[in-house]
Amino acid sequence: MAGAALFGTLGIFGKLAPTAGLSAATLLSTRFLAATVIFWALLAASGHGRVRSRRLFAAELGLGVVYGMMSVAYFEGLAWLSAGVAALLLFTYPVQVTLGSAVLLDEPVTLPKLLALVAAVSGVGLVVGGGTEFALTGAALVGLASVCYTVYSMGTRVMMADLHPLVHAAHTFLGVTATVLGYGAVTDALSVPATTAGWWLIAGITVVGTVVPILLFSAGLARIEASRASIVSTSEPLTTVGLGIVLLGEAFTVVIGLGAALILSGVVLTAPGVERAVRGRLADFGADRTPGREG
């Protein structure tokens, strides 16, 4: 939960970047360069070994590329959306993880999962329709970020079976940094931060929004199921919405509130304990309606 709450600060840092003279490419490149150096320094000090398998190393780099794409899409989307709305749209990824597991891992498609999908999609519709800052381009970018986050979350869960969280983070961030630097070079949007405020912002997003939550997120996935982690991570969009209102003066309408409730309800429905309870109630209801149980 602590890691999710810290991840919730990313949208705020992204919205503050232009005020400090930072482009999205500059903010992300310096953020990930610094984070990669920190991760490898921690890895060297910890005594944990590096990834030896070429196949595993390639998989780690691939996950890093996906995470880098997610970051670029999300931060570019903030130019069109409020931080709160962007976070809520991104947070449909837990439902995507559950449904993706059903398709790719042959997990059963249950009624609670279908209800979660309906709730999440309906919630996104309300959030999109009720946002004070909205554009289709922004929604599409954050939607892409959500899909990338889904792939990264599922991949990280698999990697945690063989790797220590710090080893995973250090190797993955090589791919992240390469992706973001490549994006900055192609778009010619890289520059050296010229203000003290810009450097403080980079320090904040590196430590508070990246290093600490990544380690907590990876460690959490190593201990609990990905779908169970989803319910715990509901603090992420709530943190972003709250900070957006307090620090950025963003509006929070009733419609957005209803949409947020539906999205979070969808996440709740994908939690294993909740799903079992719903299926149990449905089974009891069906049994009560059989002829032998009437009267």
N, C-alpha and C positions, 0 to 999 in steps of 0.2 A: 504493500500500500504506500509506503514511503517513497519507493522508486516511482510509482505512478504519479504521485503528487508532484514530485520534482520534474518529471516529464511534462507536467501540466504548465510549467513555466516557459516552455519553448516558444509557444505562440506569443507570449508577452515580449520576450527578447526579440522575436522576429518583427513585431510591430514597432518596437523602439529603435530598431536598427537604422531606419532612414533618418531619424532625428539626430543620430550620432554620425551621419555621413557614411553609413555602411550599406553597400549593396548586399543582396542575398548571397551572391557568389563569394564576396569577400568575407562576410560573417561566417558562412559555412566552411570555407576553406581554412581560415585561421582557427576556427573552432575544432575542426577535425584533425588538423595538423598538430595542434597543441594536445588534443586528447590522445592521439596516437603515440606521441612522445611519452606522455604520462603513463599510458597503459604498458608500453614496453619497458619503461623504467621500473614500474611496479612488478612486472613479470620477471625482470632480471633480479630484483631484490627478493622476490618470493621464493626463488629456487625451482619453480615449476618449469618443466621443459617446454621446448617449442614443438610444434606439429611436425612430425617426421614423414608421415604419409603424404605423397604427392596428391593423391586423390582427395584426402581430407583437407589438405591445404587449398586445393582448387575450390572445394566446396565452401570453405571459409571465405575465400576471396569473392566467390559468387554471391554469398549472402551479404558481403560488404557492398558490392555493386548495387544490390537491391535496396539496401538501407540508404545508400547514397542517393539513389533515385527517389526514394521516399522523402528524404530531407529536402531535396531540391524542389520537388513538386509541392510539398507542403508550404515551404517558405515563400515560393513564388505565388502560391495561392493566397497568401496573406495580403497581397497587394489588392485583392478584390473582396476579401471577406474580413469580418471582424474576427478577432482571436477566438472568441467564444464559439461562434458559428463554425469556424474552421475546425476547432477541436472536437465539436460534437459530430461533424461529418466524418472526421478521421476515426472517431471512436466506434464506427460501425464494424471495425475490423474484428472484434471478438466473435460477432455473429458469423462473419465470413470464415473465421478459423474453424468454427464448429461445423458449418456447412461444407467447407473445403475438406475437413477430415472425413465427413460422410461420403464425399465423392471419391477422394484419393485413397483413403484408408479403409474404405468399405464399412464405415461405421453406420449403424441404422439411422434412417431418416425418420424421426419421431414427430409426433404432433407438437410437443413443446418446441422443437427446433423450427418447425414450420411457423408456429405462432411467433417465435423470436424473429424470424425473417420478416413477417408481416409487420410486427411492431417496429423493427428497425427501419424498414423502408418507409412506413408511415411517418415515423419520427423525423427522418431525413426530409421528407416532403414538407412537414410543418416548419422545421428549422430553416429550410431554404426559402419557404414562402414568407416567413416572419422576420427574416434578418433585415437589419437596417443598412448593412453593407453587404451587397450580394451581386454577383455576376456569374453567368454560366461558365465563363472561363475559369474563375476561381473554384467553383464547385467541381468542375472536371479535373482540375489539378489536384485538389484535395482528395477527390475520389480515387485518382491514380495512386496517391500517397497511401490511401487506406488499403488498396489491393497489395501494394508493395509491403506494407506493414504486416499484412496477413501472411505473405510468403516468408518474410523474415521471422515472424513469431513461430510459425510451424517448423521452419528450418532450424531455428535456435533450439527448439525443444528436442529435435533429433540430435543435434550436436552435443547437447548437455549430457547425453548418455555416455560419451567418450571423453569429453574435455572439461577441464576446470573452467569456471566462468571467466577468470582473468586471462587464461590462454585463449579462450574463444574471443573475448573482446579485443585483445591485442591483434590477433590475426585478421579478424573481420574488419577492423578499422583500417587496415592497409588497403582493402578494396574500397571502403567508404571514401577515404581521402583521395585515392586515385580518381574515383568517379567525380567527386565534387571539384577537384582541381581541373579535370578535363572539361567539365561543364563551364567553369569560369574562364578557361582559356578559349574555348570555342565561342563563347558569348562576348569575350573581351570585356568582362565586367569586374576583373580583379584589380585591386588597388591596395596600397599600404594604408592602414588606418592612420588618419592624420590628427585625431583628437584624443584627449585623455578619456573622455566619455566613451569613445569607441573601444579603446583598450579595456576599460572596466567592463563594458558590455560583453566583450569577447571572453574575458576571464570568468564572468558570471555564467555565461552559457556553456563554457567548457567544463567548469567544475560542477555547478548546481544543476545544469540541464543536460549534461552528457556523461561525464565520468562516473559520478556517484550513482545516478539512476540506472545506467547501463549495467554496472556491477550488481546492483540490487535486483534488477530485472532478470539477468541471467541466473543469478543465484536462486531466485524465486522459482524460475522454471525448472531448475534442477531438483527442486524439492516438491513441487506440486504440479498437477496436470495443467496443461495450457488453458483448457476450458475453465478450470477452477480459478486460475489466475485472473481470468477475464472479469469475474465478479468482484475480485479484490481491487482491480485496477479502475473501478468506477470513479475513484478520486481524481483521475487525470483530467477529464473534461470539466469536472466540477471546479477544480483548482483554476483552470484556465478561464472559465466563465467568471468566477469570483474575482480573480485578479484583473480581468479585463474591465469589470465594472468599477472596481476600486481605483486602479491605477490609470486606466485609459479612458474612463468615463463612457464605456460602451453601454448601449441600451440592452435591456433584457425584458422582452415583451412576454405577455401571457402565452402567445402562440409558440414562441421559442421554448418557453418553460414546458408546455405540453409536449412539444417535440422531443425535448431532452428527456422527459419522463418516459416516453415511449422507447427511445433508444436504450436507456438504462434498463427498462423492463425487458427488452429483448436480450440484453446481456445477462440479466438475472435468470431468464428462462433457459439459457444455455448452461448454467451452472449445474453440475452433476446432481447435487442434492435436490435442487428444485425440480429438475427434470424427473428424477425418480419419484418425487412426491406427486407431481402432476400425473404421471403415468399410473401410479398406484391408485389415485382417486378415480381416474377414468376406468381402471379395471374394476374397482369396487362398484362404480356406477353401473357398469355393464353386468356385473354379477347380480346386483340388486334387481335388474330388469328381467332376469331369466325367470321362467315359470316356477322353478323350484323355490325361488326366494320370495315370491309374491305372497302377500297375506301375513 
